[in-house]
Amino acid sequence: MVHDSASQVADAFIATVHEQVTGADPQADLLALGHAFVGQRTQFPEHFAMMQQIMAEVQHFPASVIDTWQQAGPLRVQHEVARRLEQLTEAGLLRIEDPALGTLHFIALVSSEISVRPYGSPPLSPARMRDCVTRAVDTFLHGYGTARGTK
């Protein structure tokens, strides 16, 4: 069940990224990546509710269950983000020396303003989520952008 759910979420993320990321415009591509990343939570609320339960009880699950979940979902999503960031770097549109660290920074920026909220807070509106992702992408480009990759 965990494997299938995580695979479904990762498959949807990767399909969205393949549709929307062109490799030509870093800002547009990063916005698409960011929206796809945070959109998983609203597109698959049952999956993320299940993951919250699992993480709350992680010590009671065999390591193999956690590893299966990581391999089927989160790591596949991270690898896709890393692959897209590397493509933009190779095209001279970003300057990322450490792709793994750049990926972690990107994911932290696009998700933190949305996920680090007081317990019980109402969900953010789609417009507010877009604003959060836009601020995150602007910040990421400030740190990792190139003159060629900015407008």
N, C-alpha and C positions, 0 to 999 in steps of 0.2 A: 504494500500500500504506500509506504513512504517513498520507495523507489519510483513507482508509477506516477505519483503526484509530483515529485521533484522533477522527473523527466518531462512531464507535461508542461510545467512552468518554464523550464529551460528551453524546450522545443519552441514554445510560443515566443520567448524572448529572442532566440536566434532567428526565427522566421521574420519577426518584426524588424530586426536589425538588418537582415539581408534585403528587405524591401525598402528601407528608408535611408540607409547609410550608403553614400555614393563614393566617398573618398576624395571628393573634390573641394569641399568647403568644411573646414574644421569646426566652425561654430555650428553650422546646421547638423553636421554629423554627431557632434557631442550632445547637442540638444536632443537629437533622435535617440542616441544611446541612453541619455539621462531619463528621458520620458519613458522609454521602454523599461528601464530598470525600476523606476519607482511605480510604473503602471502595473507591474506584476502584483503588487499588494492589492490593488483594487480589482484586477482581473481575476485573481485567484484567492479570494479572502479565506476560503475554507482551508486551503493549503497553508497559508501563513498562520492561521489560528492553530492548526495542528502542529506546526513547527514551534510556536510559542509554548504549547503544552509539552512537547518533547524536550525543548531546551530547559524548561522549568524542572523537568524530571530526568535530565540527562544522565545523572549518576546511576539511575536505575535501568538504563538501556545498555545492551552490549555495545562495545566499541564498533563492532561490525555494522550495526544499524546506523550509527552516526556516520561511519565511513561510506556506507551505501548511499545515504542521503547526500553527503557532500559530493561524491563522485557523480551522482545522477543529476544534481541540480546546481548548487552554488558554484562548484568548481567549473562546470561547463559554462555558466554565465560569466564568471571571471575570465576564463580563457577567451571567450568571444570579445569581451571588452578589451582585453590585452591585445588581441589580434588586430582589432580596429585601431587602437592607439598606435600600435607598431606600424600599420599601414600609413597613417597620417604622418608619423615620424619619418618613415622612409621616403615619403613624398616631399619632405622638407616643410611640412605645415605645422608640425609640433617639434619640440626638442625634449625628448624623454630619454635620459641616459639609462635609467633602470626601469624597464617595462613593468616589472612586478610592483615596484613602488608607485609608479605612475598610475597603475590600475587601482591600487588600494586608495591612493589619494582621490582619484576620480569618483570611485564608489562612495567613499566617505563624504565627499562634498555633496554629491547629488542626493544622498540618503539622510544625512544627519539632520538637516532642518525639518525633514518630514517625520523621521522616526524618533528623534530625541525630543519628546514632548511629555508634559505631565500625564501621568496615568489617568485614564478616563476622559482625556480631551476629545472633543468631537472631531470627526475626520475633517481633513482640509478639503476645501472646495477644489474642483479641477483647476480653476483660475489661480488659486493660491499655490497649488502644486506646480503649475507651470512657472510661476514666479520664482519659486524655490529652486527649480531646476535651472532656470535662466541665470539666477545669481550664482549658482554653483559652477555653471559652465563659464561664466565671465571670470570667476575667480581662478578656475583651472587654467583658462587661457592666459590669464595674467602671469601665472607661474610657469606654464609650459608652452605658451604660444611663441611663434616666430613672427618677424615683420612680414614675411611672405604669407603667413597663415592668418593674418588679421586684416580686417577691412579698413 
